[in-house]
Amino acid sequence: MNISSAIFDRSAPDLDSCPDESLPEFAFIGRSNVGKSSLLNMLAGKDGLARVSPTPGFTKLINFFTMNRTWRLVDLPGYGFAQVARADRSAFNEAVADYLSRRANLNCVFLLIDSGLPPQKIDLEFVQWLAGNATPFVLVFTKSDRSTPGEVQANIAAFTAAIAGWFEQLPEFFISSAATGRGRSELLGVIGESLAVLAAQEREAAERAGLPVPSRKAKQPPKKRPDLKRPW
């Protein structure tokens, strides 16, 4: 898959503020400081797509980007963050949980895990929550360039062993590095394959109903866009 355009749509504080559900969405989430913003910029081939901050927990809203005018990349706030007041944390958790469990057009969650660390309790708990809510997801082990290959493989093996009992079949996983570009084609391939399956299902449903076959053509941009200054 090639990324020909990546356009910021909006930042949403809750599910009701999200865009309509007309486009498939692929969400990225992980523990704070897992390298999510750098990974998103690498995937899009656009350095300024997601803002990279040295401060963990900088992203506080659900951020939507329209990709190739046909699907959305969703940047979810990192869990375990430190930059939101305690009084605001319950609202944050509710907004993210609502999105992950109730968003009808969410196709897949990319759960980012730091490959340089042994299994972290907060990551394991989040995997268990996704599994319990039947949310489709894959694992992405980030920052592979910062550790030796042996350390990366050992940490991945320990993580997958820790979650093995929760699944009949382990979730698919990938190894990535925003610095080297490792994993870019594989992750975009997951999205491309999912979009192809969706398109085939839509064609089949239309044919059964005797309706015109739908086409996911790129939407034309509006003539004038509102102020898109990002609040995060």
C-alpha positions in Angstrom: 0.0 0.0 0.0 1.2 3.5 -0.9 0.2 6.6 1.2 -0.6 9.4 -1.2 -2.3 11.7 1.2 -2.6 12.1 5.0 -5.0 14.8 6.2 -5.7 15.7 9.8 -9.5 15.5 10.4 -10.2 16.4 14.0 -9.4 15.7 17.7 -12.3 14.2 19.6 -12.6 14.2 23.5 -15.3 11.5 23.4 -17.2 9.1 21.1 -19.9 11.5 20.3 -17.3 14.0 18.9 -15.8 11.4 16.5 -16.3 11.7 12.7 -19.1 9.8 11.0 -18.6 6.0 10.5 -18.4 6.1 6.7 -14.7 5.2 6.5 -12.8 2.2 7.9 -10.6 3.0 10.8 -7.3 1.6 12.1 -6.4 2.7 15.6 -2.9 2.8 17.3 -2.5 2.7 21.0 0.2 1.8 23.5 1.8 2.7 26.8 3.1 6.3 27.1 6.6 6.6 25.6 6.3 3.5 23.4 7.2 5.6 20.3 3.6 5.8 18.9 3.9 9.2 17.3 7.2 8.4 15.6 5.8 5.1 14.3 2.7 6.9 12.9 4.9 9.4 11.1 7.0 6.6 9.7 3.9 4.8 8.4 2.5 7.9 6.7 5.9 8.9 5.3 5.1 12.4 6.8 7.2 13.7 9.7 4.6 16.1 10.9 1.5 13.9 10.9 1.6 13.0 14.6 3.3 15.4 16.9 6.3 13.9 18.7 6.9 15.1 22.2 9.7 14.3 24.7 7.0 14.3 27.4 5.2 11.0 27.8 1.4 11.2 27.7 1.4 14.3 25.5 -1.5 13.1 23.3 -4.8 13.5 25.3 -7.5 13.3 22.6 -8.6 10.8 20.0 -7.0 12.2 16.8 -8.3 11.3 13.3 -6.3 11.4 10.0 -7.9 10.6 6.7 -5.5 8.5 4.6 -5.7 8.3 0.8 -9.2 9.8 1.3 -10.5 6.3 1.8 -9.7 5.2 5.4 -8.7 6.7 8.7 -5.7 6.3 10.9 -6.7 7.0 14.6 -4.1 8.1 17.1 -5.4 7.1 20.6 -3.9 8.6 23.8 -1.3 6.4 25.4 -2.4 4.6 28.6 -0.3 4.9 31.7 0.3 8.6 31.0 1.4 11.2 33.6 0.3 14.5 32.1 -3.5 14.4 32.9 -4.8 15.3 36.2 -6.1 12.5 38.3 -9.6 13.9 38.2 -9.6 13.7 34.4 -8.3 10.2 34.1 -11.7 8.5 34.5 -13.1 10.6 31.6 -10.1 9.7 29.5 -10.4 6.0 30.1 -14.1 6.1 29.4 -13.6 7.9 26.1 -10.9 5.4 24.9 -12.9 2.4 26.1 -16.0 3.7 24.4 -14.2 4.1 21.1 -12.5 0.7 21.3 -15.7 -1.2 22.3 -18.4 0.7 20.4 -16.9 2.2 17.3 -18.7 0.2 14.5 -16.1 1.1 11.7 -13.0 0.2 13.8 -11.3 -2.6 11.8 -8.2 -3.3 13.8 -6.2 -2.0 16.8 -2.5 -1.9 16.5 -1.2 -2.3 20.1 2.3 -1.0 20.5 4.7 -2.7 22.9 8.3 -1.6 23.7 10.5 -4.4 22.5 13.3 -3.4 24.7 11.4 -4.2 27.9 10.3 -7.4 29.6 6.5 -7.8 29.8 4.9 -4.9 31.6 1.9 -5.4 33.8 -0.1 -2.5 32.2 0.5 -3.9 28.7 -0.6 -7.4 29.7 -3.7 -5.9 31.4 -4.6 -4.0 28.2 -4.2 -7.1 26.1 -6.6 -8.9 28.4 -9.1 -6.1 28.2 -9.0 -6.2 24.4 -9.4 -9.9 24.4 -12.3 -9.7 26.8 -14.1 -7.2 24.6 -13.4 -9.2 21.4 -11.7 -6.1 19.9 -9.6 -7.2 16.9 -5.9 -6.3 17.3 -2.4 -7.1 16.4 0.8 -6.5 18.4 3.5 -4.2 17.2 6.8 -4.4 19.1 8.5 -1.0 18.7 12.0 0.4 19.0 13.7 -2.7 17.8 16.8 -0.7 16.8 17.5 0.2 20.4 18.2 -3.4 21.7 20.1 -6.3 20.4 18.2 -8.8 18.2 18.5 -11.4 21.0 17.0 -9.1 23.6 14.1 -8.2 21.3 13.4 -11.8 20.6 13.6 -12.8 24.3 11.2 -10.0 25.3 8.7 -10.9 22.6 8.9 -14.6 23.6 8.2 -13.7 27.2 5.3 -11.4 26.3 3.6 -13.9 24.0 4.1 -16.7 26.6 2.4 -14.5 29.2 -0.7 -14.0 27.1 -0.9 -17.4 25.5 -3.5 -18.7 27.9 -6.0 -16.1 26.9 -6.2 -17.1 23.2 -6.8 -20.2 21.2 -4.4 -18.7 18.7 -2.0 -16.0 19.5 -2.5 -12.5 18.0 -0.4 -11.7 15.0 2.7 -9.7 15.9 5.2 -7.5 14.1 8.5 -5.9 14.9 9.1 -2.3 14.0 11.5 0.6 14.2 10.6 4.2 13.4 14.3 5.0 13.0 15.0 2.4 10.4 11.6 1.9 8.8 11.4 -1.7 9.8 7.9 -3.1 9.8 6.4 -0.3 7.6 5.5 -2.5 4.7 4.1 -5.2 6.9 1.9 -2.9 8.9 0.6 -1.2 5.8 0.0 -4.6 4.3 -2.3 -5.5 7.2 -4.3 -2.4 6.5 -4.3 -3.0 2.8 -5.5 -6.6 3.2 -8.3 -5.6 5.6 -9.5 -2.9 3.1 -9.5 -5.5 0.3 -11.6 -7.9 2.4 -14.0 -5.1 3.2 -14.3 -4.1 -0.4 -15.0 -7.8 -1.4 -17.7 -8.1 1.3 -19.4 -4.9 0.1 -19.3 -6.1 -3.5 -20.8 -9.5 -2.5 -23.5 -7.9 -0.5 -24.4 -5.5 -3.3 -24.6 -8.3 -5.8 -26.8 -10.4 -3.6 -29.2 -7.5 -3.2 -29.1 -6.6 -6.9 -27.6 -3.2 -6.2 -24.8 -1.3 -7.9 -21.4 -2.4 -6.8 -20.0 0.2 -4.3 -16.6 1.7 -5.0 -14.3 3.3 -2.4 -13.1 6.1 -4.5 -11.1 8.9 -3.0 -13.3 11.6 -1.6 -12.8 15.0 -3.0 -11.6 17.5 -0.3 -14.0 20.3 0.7 -13.4 23.7 -0.9 -12.8 25.2 2.5 -11.7 23.6 5.7 -12.2 24.9 9.2 -9.4 25.9 11.4 -7.5 22.6 12.0 -5.1 23.8 14.7 -4.5 20.7 16.8 -5.3 21.1 20.5 -2.9 18.4 21.7 
